[in-house]
């Protein structure tokens, strides 16, 4: 899980630093290496946040809907719903 956590933290750090493109690249790497990893929900949520930050609202909406369908009771669900107004699923 160490490598999985390192990639996710890198993506979160890039997003906090304002580099949503780098965050998405790290999330893609994470998905390729850890498709069904322990931090899959976190990866999905950070992807929504990064897409919102880039203004890719259609993609953010689709990812948010997927996240909420797969993990409706996740502690991250409310943050995903609030990530960007147009990304919130009904």
N, C-alpha and C positions, 0 to 999 in steps of 0.2 A: 504493500500500500504506500510505501515511501515515495516511489516514483510517481504514483498517481496523485498523491497529495502535493508533491513538488510542482507538477504541471498545473494543477488547479490553483495553487497559491500564486504561481507566476501569472496566470490569466487574471486572477483577481487583482493582483498588484498592477498589471498593465492597465486594467480598466480604471482603477483608482488614479493612476497617473495620467489618464486621459488618452491612452492609446488603445482604443477599442478594437482596432484592426489587429494589433498584436495579440490582444486577448482572444479574439476569434481564432487566430492561427494556433495558439496554444491549446485552445479547446478542441480544435480539429485533431491535433496531435493526441490529445487525451482520449478522444473518442476512438481514434485508430488503435491506440495501445490498450485501452481499458473500456472497450465497448459496453460491457455489463459490469463495470467496476463498482466498488462500494460507494464511490462518490458520483455516481451517474446523475442523481437528482441535482446535486450542487452544480455539476457541469451544465446541465440543461438550464438551470436558473441563470447562471452567469451568462450563458449564451443569449438569453432573452435580454438581459441588462445591456450586453454589448451591442446587440442589434438595435436596441432603442437608442443607445448613445450615438450610433452611426446614422440614425434616422431611417433605418431599413424597417419601417413599421409593418409592412405586410409580412415580412419574414418573422418579425418579433411576434406578431399576432398569431401566426401559425405555430411558432415554438411555444408560446404561452399556452395555447389551447392544448397542444400535445402534452406539455408538462402537467397541466391541470387535469387532463384526462387520465394520465398515468399515475399521478401522485396528488390527488385532491386533498388529502389530509396532511400533506407535508408541512413542516414548519416554515418552509419557504413559499408556500402557496400565496399568502397575502402579499409578500414582496413581489412575486411574479405578477399578480393581478395589478399592482400599483406601479409597475416598472415604467411604463409610459402609457398615457391615457388610451391611445388607440390599440395598445397591445393587450389590454385587459379583456379577458374572455367574459362572456355573459354569465 
